[in-house]
């Protein structure tokens, strides 16, 4: 039996049973018609966007880069590298991924979350037939003091055959197509970024460490009561090489300003993709490219979906500053060599905590 609204407010075990174990997610809480946010989701004051410490800076925006062939290619390359160095975030338009592919994967995200809880629960950590498919809620519930208002489906890509066999039918084809159609964009971005690092060619070894594994998430953020008391995703930087993010038109993604005193909204642009540098590329570039803190606010009136592709090293890869980067200026390594799977485990065993994960790799 599902817990009543009053039980939900008072009992963490009942809430966990309903949201996590039964597979209802926060979508299920929203559909119960809750008027008050359960206390388990109430964030500390300093994590809420309404506080002055988290002020929004309206006059700034991350770069928007037109990647079409009509532009001077050198200008495009400089804009991408400059954005990666200063901002760690930028948006691309005319990027070559068909608009229909983007619309289809957003529709597929809704389709998956419209499934009955009995269907979705088949993909939770306890029930999933493979560790490469995971449905869950929040980020790391066991480690978090306050939960995040988000459901997610995480799909780790091993091969097309494995994806066809194990990914949920409701979204499988669309997620695969989005990944395939993004491949050329990912390679183009990495080639451009490597050139400024004096990496002349991405050979098989470099390609493996830059983009040897990929994961796609279908994120779902339902309407939230008392949305100003919680977050959809807390402050963090990604552990990827690059993240390719498709967001819908709802808005809510914020990036930390360079001086760390405020936050900049990343406005949704129809057909655009948001690109951000991950910790792995910050390490490999010896800090030249920046992975930046970002967060997502909860929304009190509209459901939001987003679909990031995380482009990563392989779990078995050791990452560290590229020799080409160190040799070019004779600079000292700022980061040690770390096994990527260890770095990722370190990230997931704790709550979101801004840029603290990268301290794991820093040479002190």
C-alpha positions as CSV (number, residue, x, y, z in Angstrom):
1,X,0.0,0.0,0.0
2,X,1.3,3.5,-0.9
3,X,2.0,5.7,2.1
4,X,-0.4,8.5,2.8
5,X,0.6,12.2,2.4
6,X,1.0,12.6,6.2
7,X,3.1,9.4,6.5
8,X,5.3,10.7,3.7
9,X,6.2,13.8,5.6
10,X,7.1,11.9,8.8
11,X,8.7,8.7,7.8
12,X,12.0,8.5,5.8
13,X,11.5,4.8,5.4
14,X,8.1,5.2,3.9
15,X,9.3,7.8,1.5
16,X,12.2,5.7,0.5
17,X,9.9,2.7,0.0
18,X,7.6,4.7,-2.2
19,X,10.1,6.7,-4.2
20,X,13.1,4.3,-4.5
21,X,12.0,0.7,-3.8
22,X,8.6,0.8,-5.5
23,X,10.0,2.9,-8.4
24,X,7.5,5.8,-8.2
25,X,10.3,8.4,-8.2
26,X,9.6,12.0,-7.4
27,X,7.2,11.9,-10.3
28,X,5.1,9.7,-8.1
29,X,5.2,12.3,-5.3
30,X,4.1,15.0,-7.6
31,X,1.2,12.9,-8.9
32,X,0.1,12.4,-5.3
33,X,-0.8,16.1,-5.3
34,X,1.5,17.0,-2.4
35,X,1.2,20.7,-1.5
36,X,4.2,20.7,0.8
37,X,7.7,19.5,0.1
38,X,8.7,16.5,2.1
39,X,11.3,17.5,4.7
40,X,13.8,15.0,3.2
41,X,14.1,17.3,0.2
42,X,14.6,20.6,2.0
43,X,18.1,21.8,1.3
44,X,20.3,23.8,3.6
45,X,20.0,27.5,3.2
46,X,23.3,27.9,1.4
47,X,22.3,25.5,-1.3
48,X,19.1,27.3,-2.3
49,X,19.1,29.7,-5.2
50,X,17.1,32.3,-3.4
51,X,19.9,33.2,-1.0
52,X,22.1,36.2,-1.7
53,X,25.2,33.9,-1.6
54,X,23.7,32.3,-4.7
55,X,22.7,35.5,-6.6
56,X,22.0,35.2,-10.3
57,X,24.0,37.5,-12.6
58,X,21.6,38.4,-15.4
59,X,23.9,40.5,-17.6
60,X,26.4,37.6,-18.4
61,X,25.9,34.6,-20.6
62,X,28.0,31.7,-21.7
63,X,29.1,31.9,-25.4
64,X,26.8,30.7,-28.2
65,X,28.9,29.4,-31.1
66,X,27.6,28.8,-34.7
67,X,29.3,25.8,-36.0
68,X,28.0,26.1,-39.6
69,X,30.3,26.1,-42.6
70,X,29.3,29.6,-43.4
71,X,31.6,30.8,-40.6
72,X,35.4,31.1,-40.8
73,X,36.6,27.8,-39.4
74,X,39.5,29.4,-37.5
75,X,37.1,31.8,-35.8
76,X,34.9,28.8,-34.8
77,X,37.9,26.9,-33.4
78,X,39.2,29.9,-31.5
79,X,35.7,30.5,-30.0
80,X,35.4,26.9,-28.8
81,X,38.9,26.8,-27.2
82,X,38.4,30.3,-25.7
83,X,35.1,29.2,-24.2
84,X,36.6,26.0,-22.8
85,X,39.4,28.0,-21.2
86,X,37.4,30.8,-19.7
87,X,33.9,29.4,-19.1
88,X,34.1,25.6,-19.4
89,X,30.6,25.9,-20.9
90,X,29.2,27.0,-24.2
91,X,26.2,26.4,-26.5
92,X,26.5,25.3,-30.1
93,X,24.0,25.9,-32.9
94,X,24.1,24.5,-36.5
95,X,26.0,21.6,-35.0
96,X,24.9,18.9,-37.4
97,X,22.6,16.8,-35.1
98,X,19.2,16.8,-36.8
99,X,16.5,18.7,-34.9
100,X,14.1,15.7,-35.3
101,X,16.6,13.5,-33.5
102,X,16.6,15.9,-30.6
103,X,12.9,16.1,-30.4
104,X,12.5,12.3,-30.6
105,X,14.8,11.7,-27.7
106,X,12.9,14.3,-25.6
107,X,9.6,12.6,-26.5
108,X,11.2,9.2,-25.6
109,X,12.2,10.6,-22.2
110,X,8.6,11.5,-21.4
111,X,7.5,8.1,-22.8
112,X,9.7,6.2,-20.4
113,X,8.6,8.2,-17.4
114,X,4.9,7.7,-18.3
115,X,5.4,3.9,-17.8
116,X,3.9,2.4,-14.7
117,X,6.1,2.2,-11.6
118,X,6.0,-1.6,-12.0
119,X,7.8,-1.3,-15.3
120,X,10.3,1.4,-14.3
121,X,11.2,-0.5,-11.1
122,X,12.6,-3.3,-13.3
123,X,15.6,-1.0,-13.9
124,X,16.5,0.0,-10.4
125,X,19.9,-1.0,-8.9
126,X,18.3,-4.0,-7.1
127,X,16.4,-5.2,-10.1
128,X,18.1,-4.2,-13.3
129,X,19.3,-7.2,-15.5
130,X,22.6,-5.3,-16.1
131,X,24.8,-2.8,-14.3
132,X,24.7,-0.7,-17.5
133,X,21.1,0.3,-17.1
134,X,20.0,2.2,-13.9
135,X,16.8,3.9,-13.0
136,X,16.9,6.0,-9.8
137,X,16.0,9.2,-8.0
138,X,18.1,12.0,-6.6
139,X,21.9,11.6,-6.9
140,X,23.4,9.5,-4.1
141,X,20.6,9.0,-1.6
142,X,22.7,7.1,0.9
143,X,25.2,9.9,1.1
144,X,23.0,13.0,0.8
145,X,21.7,15.0,3.8
146,X,18.9,16.3,1.6
147,X,17.6,14.6,-1.5
148,X,17.4,16.2,-5.0
149,X,14.1,16.6,-6.9
150,X,15.1,14.5,-9.9
151,X,14.5,11.1,-11.5
152,X,16.9,9.6,-14.0
153,X,17.5,6.7,-16.3
154,X,21.2,6.1,-16.9
155,X,22.3,4.1,-19.9
156,X,26.0,3.1,-20.2
157,X,26.8,2.3,-23.8
158,X,28.8,-0.9,-24.4
159,X,27.7,-1.9,-27.9
160,X,24.6,-1.6,-30.0
161,X,23.7,-5.2,-29.6
162,X,23.9,-4.9,-25.8
163,X,21.8,-1.7,-25.9
164,X,19.1,-3.3,-28.0
165,X,19.0,-6.3,-25.7
166,X,18.9,-4.4,-22.3
167,X,17.8,-0.7,-22.7
168,X,14.1,0.0,-22.1
169,X,12.1,-0.3,-25.3
170,X,10.2,2.9,-24.6
171,X,13.4,5.0,-25.2
172,X,16.0,2.6,-26.6
173,X,16.0,3.5,-30.3
174,X,15.8,7.3,-29.8
175,X,18.6,7.3,-27.2
176,X,20.8,5.2,-29.6
177,X,20.0,7.5,-32.5
178,X,20.9,10.6,-30.5
179,X,24.2,9.1,-29.5
180,X,25.0,8.1,-33.1
181,X,24.1,11.4,-34.6
182,X,26.2,13.2,-32.0
183,X,29.4,11.3,-32.8
184,X,30.6,13.6,-35.5
185,X,30.1,16.7,-33.3
186,X,31.9,15.1,-30.4
187,X,34.9,14.2,-32.6
188,X,35.0,17.6,-34.2
189,X,35.0,19.3,-30.8
190,X,37.7,17.1,-29.4
191,X,39.9,17.6,-32.5
192,X,39.6,21.4,-32.1
193,X,40.3,21.3,-28.4
194,X,43.3,19.0,-28.8
195,X,44.9,21.3,-31.4
196,X,45.3,24.1,-28.9
197,X,46.9,21.6,-26.5
198,X,49.5,20.8,-29.1
199,X,48.1,17.3,-29.6
200,X,48.5,17.2,-33.4
201,X,46.6,14.0,-34.0
202,X,44.0,12.0,-32.0
203,X,45.4,8.5,-32.6
204,X,43.7,5.3,-31.3
205,X,45.3,5.6,-27.8
206,X,44.2,9.3,-27.4
207,X,40.7,8.5,-28.8
208,X,40.3,5.7,-26.3
209,X,41.2,7.9,-23.3
210,X,39.2,10.9,-24.5
211,X,36.0,9.1,-25.6
212,X,36.4,5.4,-24.9
213,X,33.1,5.2,-23.1
214,X,29.8,7.0,-23.2
215,X,26.8,7.2,-21.0
216,X,23.4,8.9,-21.7
217,X,21.0,10.0,-19.0
218,X,17.3,10.7,-19.5
219,X,16.6,13.1,-16.6
220,X,13.1,14.0,-15.5
221,X,12.3,16.9,-13.1
222,X,8.6,17.0,-12.2
223,X,6.8,20.1,-10.9
224,X,7.9,20.7,-7.3
225,X,5.9,22.1,-4.3
226,X,8.0,24.7,-2.4
227,X,10.5,24.5,-5.2
228,X,12.6,27.3,-3.7
229,X,13.5,25.1,-0.7
230,X,15.2,22.4,-2.8
231,X,17.3,21.7,-5.9
232,X,16.9,19.5,-8.9
233,X,20.6,18.9,-9.1
234,X,23.1,20.2,-6.6
235,X,26.4,22.0,-7.2
236,X,28.9,19.8,-9.0
237,X,31.2,19.5,-12.0
238,X,31.0,16.5,-14.3
239,X,33.6,13.8,-14.2
240,X,33.5,13.4,-18.0
241,X,35.8,14.5,-20.8
242,X,32.9,16.4,-22.4
243,X,29.2,16.5,-21.7
244,X,26.8,17.1,-24.6
245,X,23.5,18.4,-23.1
246,X,20.1,18.6,-24.7
247,X,17.8,20.7,-22.5
248,X,14.1,21.5,-23.2
249,X,12.7,25.0,-23.2
250,X,11.8,25.1,-19.5
251,X,15.2,26.5,-18.2
252,X,16.8,26.0,-14.8
253,X,20.5,25.2,-15.6
254,X,22.9,27.6,-13.9
255,X,26.7,27.9,-14.2
256,X,29.0,29.3,-11.5
257,X,30.6,32.7,-12.5
258,X,34.3,32.9,-12.9
259,X,34.7,34.8,-9.6
260,X,32.5,32.2,-7.8
261,X,30.2,35.0,-6.5
262,X,27.1,34.2,-8.5
263,X,25.4,32.1,-11.0
264,X,24.6,32.5,-14.7
265,X,21.4,31.0,-16.3
266,X,22.0,29.0,-19.4
267,X,18.9,30.0,-21.5
268,X,17.3,27.3,-23.6
269,X,17.8,27.9,-27.3
270,X,15.7,25.8,-29.8
271,X,17.9,23.3,-31.5
272,X,21.0,24.2,-29.5
273,X,23.2,21.8,-27.5
274,X,25.1,22.8,-24.3
275,X,28.7,21.7,-24.2
276,X,30.7,21.6,-21.0
277,X,34.2,20.5,-20.1
278,X,34.4,17.7,-17.5
279,X,37.0,17.0,-14.8
280,X,38.8,14.4,-17.0
281,X,39.6,17.0,-19.6
282,X,40.6,19.6,-17.0
283,X,43.1,17.0,-15.7
284,X,44.3,16.0,-19.2
285,X,44.8,19.6,-20.2
286,X,46.6,20.3,-16.9
287,X,44.0,22.9,-16.0
288,X,44.0,24.8,-19.2
289,X,40.4,23.8,-19.9
290,X,38.0,24.3,-17.0
291,X,35.3,22.0,-15.6
292,X,32.8,24.4,-14.0
293,X,30.3,24.0,-11.2
294,X,26.7,23.9,-12.3
295,X,23.3,23.2,-10.8
296,X,19.7,22.9,-11.8
297,X,16.8,24.6,-9.9
298,X,13.5,22.9,-9.2
299,X,10.4,24.3,-10.9
300,X,7.1,25.1,-9.3
301,X,5.0,25.2,-12.4
302,X,6.5,23.1,-15.2
303,X,8.1,19.7,-15.7
304,X,11.6,19.7,-17.2
305,X,13.5,17.1,-19.1
306,X,17.2,17.0,-20.1
307,X,19.3,14.4,-22.0
308,X,23.1,14.6,-21.4
309,X,25.6,12.4,-23.2
310,X,28.7,12.0,-21.0
311,X,31.8,11.3,-23.1
312,X,34.3,9.6,-20.9
313,X,37.6,7.8,-20.7
314,X,37.3,4.0,-20.3
315,X,37.0,2.9,-16.7
316,X,40.4,1.1,-17.1
317,X,42.2,4.2,-18.4
318,X,44.7,6.1,-16.3
319,X,44.3,9.8,-16.8
320,X,46.7,12.6,-16.2
321,X,48.1,15.7,-18.0
322,X,49.0,15.0,-21.6
323,X,52.8,15.0,-22.2
324,X,52.2,17.4,-25.2
325,X,50.7,20.0,-22.8
326,X,53.6,19.7,-20.3
327,X,56.2,19.7,-23.1
328,X,54.9,22.8,-24.9
329,X,55.5,25.3,-22.1
330,X,57.7,23.2,-19.8
331,X,55.0,23.5,-17.1
332,X,54.7,21.3,-14.1
333,X,51.9,18.8,-13.8
334,X,49.1,20.0,-11.5
335,X,47.4,16.6,-11.4
336,X,48.7,13.1,-10.7
337,X,47.9,10.1,-12.8
338,X,44.7,8.4,-11.6
339,X,42.7,5.3,-12.6
340,X,39.5,6.7,-14.1
341,X,37.3,4.1,-12.4
342,X,38.7,5.2,-9.0
343,X,38.0,8.8,-9.8
344,X,34.4,8.0,-10.8
345,X,33.8,5.9,-7.7
346,X,35.1,8.8,-5.5
347,X,32.5,11.1,-7.2
348,X,29.6,8.8,-6.7
349,X,30.3,7.8,-3.1
350,X,29.5,11.3,-1.8
351,X,26.8,13.9,-2.2
352,X,27.2,16.7,-4.7
353,X,29.8,19.1,-3.3
354,X,30.8,21.6,-6.0
355,X,34.4,21.1,-7.3
356,X,35.7,19.0,-4.5
357,X,36.0,15.8,-6.6
358,X,39.0,17.2,-8.5
359,X,41.0,17.6,-5.3
360,X,41.3,13.8,-5.5
361,X,43.7,14.2,-8.5
362,X,45.5,17.4,-7.5
363,X,49.2,17.3,-6.7
364,X,49.5,19.1,-3.4
